[in-house]
């Protein structure tokens, strides 16, 4: 599959951003295809997100830069 560039100004309903929205979606049982986290971010609320993702067998990818990954998505 070819990488698509996103228009960073255009909001998308199929992408959640931020720790709290992702955590709440996981807690509510919402379908999540994958989770992207910044390399080295394994503290605070990320620990709860990782635990829920592991329970739900949701793939987790560590990325260098949030913006780099968002542009490639």
N, C-alpha and C positions, 0 to 999 in steps of 0.2 A: 504494500500500500504506500502510495506517495505521501510525503508530508504536506500538510496544508498549512498555509500561513493564516493566522487569525487577524481580524481587524480588532485591535485592542480596545477600540472605542465602542464596539458593538457588544452589548450584553448577551450572554447565552444562558438559556434555561437549563441546559444539560451539564453545566459546569458549576461546581460549588467552590468558593474561595474562602479561606480563613478557617481557623481551628474550630470555632464555635459552630458555624454552619455544618461543617463536616461531621463533627461529633454528634450534633443533634440529628442529622440525617441517619447516621449509623444507629443511634439509640432508637430512632423511630422505625427502624427496619427498612428504610428506603433502599432501593437497589443502587448499589455503587459498583461501577465497573473496575475502577482502580483508584489508588490514592498516590499522589505525588507529594513528597516531603523534601525539604532542603537537607542536603548532606549535613550530618552532625546534629540535626534537631531531634534529639531523643530525650527530651526533658519536658517537664510541665505537662500540659494537657495533651501533648503528642503521645505520651505513654498510654493514656486512656484510649486515644484514637487507634493506636497500634494494637492494643489488646482487643478492641471490638473488631478491627479489621481481621485479625488472626482468627477470632471466633467465626467470623463470616466467610473466611477463606477468600478475602479480597486481596488482590495483588497490590503490593506496595513498591513504589520505585523511589529511590533517592535520586535527586537531581542537583546539578551544580547551582543553577540559578533559576528562580521562579520564572522570571521573564523569558529566559532562553527556552525553557520547556513550554511555556504558554505559546510562544511564537511558533514552535515546531508542531504543536498538538494537532 
